[in-house]
């Protein structure tokens, strides 16, 4: 796909009309979020773990879950991925991502879809990106189970906001009912529940510690291959028994179900 033939001023006006942006993209010299409170985000974070993903994705398929403004979808296409599909549950993010891809001449598909509905895609992808979504979900472990069971063929790049200790304790396979001291250890898996708001965001529901993040990934069937950045994990799909669900599951959907940061 060729880049859109728009002037810098045209791009700036369109980008402003589609704002506010959470991804600070470089659209041919026009920055979409130059005053981002995290700096040049997400590039400032991505450069810490960019080498964890193969630089050459020729012939590979990529699914970007919670694609937001399209940063990771665009980066994967730049690495030569044959097909990139970005999904999100937020129409504003999808409009931003489509515009960014068009401006940069990237042939990327975008679709409105909840993370809970990924099975409807009916296919598996070589690389799944699940960045900045987990803590916005009412049902985070369900989302990981569905991603593992239905859409991951090989690799998953995962990130979640983490709070609490970075210590990771070895955990026994079982504990006696009257043994409870391990729950108080900073390195025992803990998933902190946010009832109201965190950082002025009512869609922040969870804040796992490092041990909980790793335990949840393993529980869903993923092998942790590397941990290139404090909150980022590169995982590989393992063949495991399907999760023991009883009957259909109908999660409550909200504005952030499948939408990412």
N, C-alpha and C positions, 0 to 999 in steps of 0.2 A: 504494500500500500504506500502510495506517495504521501508526503507531508501535505497538510492543508496549505493552500496558498493564501495565507492571511498575514497581514502586517502585524508588527509587534503591538501596535495600538489596538488592533482588532482582537488579538489574543488577550491582551490585558483587560479590555472591556468585557469580553465573554467570560474570562476567568473570574472577574469581580462579580458578574451577574450570577455565576454558579456558586459563589462563596457563601459562608466561610469554608475554607479548606482545612483539613487536618494534615494532609500530605503536602509538604512543600516541594512541589515539582518544578523542574526547570523546563518550561515550555518555550524552547527556542529563545532563551534569554529573559523570559517573563517568569518570575517566581510567584507561585500561587499562595504561599503563606510565609512571606519574608520576615514577619514579626512573630513567628511561632515561639511559644514559651519554652519549648525544648530545643530550640535552635534549628538547624537544618535537618528537620525530622521528616521522614525516617532515615534519610541517608546517613545522618550522624551515627545512628545505631547500626545500620546495615553494614557499614564498612568494617565493623568489628567482627562480623561473622560471614562476610561475603565469600570467603574462601572455603567455607564449609560445604557449599553447593558446587557441583561440577561447573566449571567455566564454559564447557561445551555441552549444550543440551540438544544438539542436533538430533532430530528424529524423536524427541521425547515429548510427552504430553504433560501439562501442568494445570492443576486446579488451585486457584487462589480463593480460599474461603474467607469471606469478610474482606473483600478487595479494597474497600474504601475508595480513595481517589486513584487507585491503580498503580501505585509505585512498584510493588513487587511483581505484578503482572507484566509491567513494562520491562523491568530488569530481566525477567525470565525470557521474554521475547528477544531482548537484546543478546541473550546467550544462545540464541538459535533454536529455541524450542519450536517444534513443528506446530503445536497447537497449545494455546493458553486460553483457559476459561476462567473468568473472574465472576464470582457470585457475591451478592450482598442483599440485605433485606431493606436497604435504605435507598429510595429513589434518588435523593440528592447526591449521594456518593456515586451511584451508578452513572448519573449524568456527568459528573466530574470525570470519572474514569473513561467514559466513552470519548469525551472531548479531548482529554489528554492523549489518549491513544491515537486519535485522528490527527491531532496537531503534530505528533511525533512520527506519524506514518507507521504505526505498529498494528498489525493485523491480529487483534485480540477480540475474543467474544466476551460479552458481559450479559449476565442474566440475573433477574431478580429471583432469589431463592433463599429460603431459610436453611441454616445448617442442619436442622432436623429433617429436612426433605432431600438430603443429598442422594438417598437411595433412588430417587426418581430419575437421576441422571442416567442410570443403567450402565455405567462404565467405570473402570478404574483408571487412575492416572499414575504416571511414573513418579511425579513429584507433586505432593500436596503441601500447600502453604496454609498454615493455620496460626496466624500471627495476630495477637492483640484482640482476640475474640472471647476466649474462655471466661474471663472474669465478667463479661457482659451478659452471660447466659444464666437463666434460671436453672438449667439442667446440664451442668458442664460435663459430667461423666457420661451421660447419655450421648452428648454430642461426640465425644471421643470414641465411644463404642460404634456409633454410626459411621464415623469417618474411617475407622479401621475396617469395619465389616464390609462397607459398600464401595468406597472410592479410592482407597490407597492400594497401589500395586507394589510400591517399593519404598520410597522415601517420604517422610513428612518433616517439614520445617515448622517448629512450634515455638511460640512465645506467649507468656502470660505475665502480667504484672504480678510481682511477688512481694510479700511483706512478711516480717518476722525473720527468724534465723535462717542463715545459709547452711547451717550445720545439718548433716544428713546422718542419722543414726542407723546402724544395722537393726533390722526389725525381725523378730522371731516369727516363725510361721503361725504360732498360736501362743496365747497367754491364758493362765488360770483366771477364772472369773474374779477372784479376790486380789489379783495383782493389778495395781493401777498406777504405780509410780512412773511407768514409762510415758504415760500421757502428759506428764508435767515436763518432760525433757524438751528443750528447745529444738532438738533434732528429730523429734517424732513428727510424722506427717500431720499437718494442721491446715484446715481450710477455713479461713476466717470469713464469717458471714457478715455482710454489710446490709443492715436492715433499711437504712434511709439513704444517705448520699455519702460519697467520698470524692473529694476534689470537685465538689459542686456538680457531680454527675450521678443522677439517680439510677443509671444503668450499670453502675459498678456494684456487682452483687457479691463477688468473692475476691479474696486475696490469699492465695496459698503460700505457705512457706516452701522452701526449696525441696524439702523432703516430700511434701504433699504433691508437688508438681511431678516429681519423678515417680512416685508411687502410682499416681493416677495414669500416667503414660504407660507404665508397665501393666497395670490392671486392665487397661483397654486393649493390650496385645502388642504394644510397641516396644522394640528394643532401642535403648538410647545408644546411639553410635558416637556422638560427641556432644560436648557442652561448651560451644565456642564463645558464649557470652553469658553474663550472669543470669539472664532470664530466657535464654534461647537454647533449644535442644534440637539436634538433628536425630531423627528416629528412623527406624526401619520396621516395616511391617513383618510381623511374625504370624504364622498360621496357628490359631488357637481356636478352642471351642467357642461358638457364638455365645454372647452374654445371655444369662438365664432369664430372659424376659418372659413374663406370663401374659400373653394377649397383646393387643395393639396398644401403642403409647400415643397419647395426644397431648403434647406439651403446650403450655400456654405461650403464645407468641406475643412479643412486644416489639417496639420500634428498634430494639437493639438485637433481636434474635437473628444472628447471622451477620449483623453489621459490626464492623470492626473499627479499631483505631490503629 
